[in-house]
Amino acid sequence: MEEGLKMDIFKIFKENSLLSSVDTLQKTTKTVNNLIALVSDNNVSISVKEMLNGLKSVLVEKPNISALNHYINHFLLRLDPEQQPIVIKELLEVFHERWKNVERKTAEVAAQYYDFENKTIYLFGSDPSILSLIDLLLVKQIKFKAVQLLTDRTEKDKEQASAIALKGIPVKVSTIAGFGKPAGETAVLIMGCDIIMHETFKAQSGAHLLTSAAQTFAIPVLVLADSRKILNKKFFNPSVAQLLTGKEDKSGNVIWKNTPQNIETIHNYTEEIPNHFINCFILEKEALTPEELIEKIDKVLVVNFF
């Protein structure tokens, strides 16, 4: 690949982290294709080639923002920039500088925004930002109680509860049905999310019911995330927007195996929740109310990975 083209790729990622219009989106698609073409470059390490092959699979099989974000974060933060050709090296350096320890940054913003002292913290789902927040509260010697609410991803929730317990924090574990305002105590509900949009955000199934209940009990709800999860979909028609947000269903066997005839099981993996159910969205640099979030999203023309 020509050196000039390599620098063009880096320039697109570094200077045009905001995508807009069909024309720009087409250019971005071309850029991704150029990156995938690096698989045939002998100067590219095996680890990068594996990443690029995987990226191609993700784009073909599950081209939604959540999947791409998870995939890019998983690989790019683990690759050593010094071992790569200049186009990959510079891209990785920008990515590492922007997103390394982002969960810790989000946790710090949360601790500045909300007083967790002597609160009962309900944890819905598992997320690295949640564990980072727990670690930070321990460092600050803030006293709190933890309640892990189990989602469809039960095993991951149990792993998170176990990790918190190993830090010396007693953890109660309950289903969503156990959520409520503890007598004589002040509670707060914390959760992660997959995608944040103007009016709604996507999170694990059960979040809609839970956040609605939180409103009834006057329990504040904080969503821990980072700005990579922001998606401005107003430039797309509904079909393209649906592709980007990616409807995720799981096999009905999770609910009922070997169902009798004429019975259909439906198991949604994620769901959309109105932003106004949330008190605050905690990002890596700032805490935003649903109203303030709209202005933030307007500045991100489509997505923000770099």
Secondary structure as UniProt FT lines:
FT   HELIX           3..15
FT   HELIX           21..37
FT   HELIX           38..40
FT   TURN            42..43
FT   HELIX           46..61
FT   HELIX           65..76
FT   TURN            77..78
FT   HELIX           81..83
FT   HELIX           86..99
FT   TURN            100..101
FT   HELIX           102..113
FT   TURN            117..118
FT   STRAND          119..124
FT   HELIX           128..139
FT   TURN            140..141
FT   STRAND          144..149
FT   HELIX           154..166
FT   TURN            167..168
FT   STRAND          171..174
FT   HELIX           176..178
FT   TURN            183..184
FT   STRAND          186..191
FT   STRAND          195..196
FT   STRAND          200..204
FT   TURN            205..206
FT   HELIX           207..216
FT   TURN            217..218
FT   STRAND          221..224
FT   HELIX           227..229
FT   TURN            234..235
FT   HELIX           238..245
FT   STRAND          249..250
FT   HELIX           252..254
FT   TURN            261..262
FT   STRAND          267..268
FT   STRAND          270..274
FT   HELIX           275..277
FT   STRAND          280..282
FT   STRAND          287..288
FT   HELIX           290..299
//
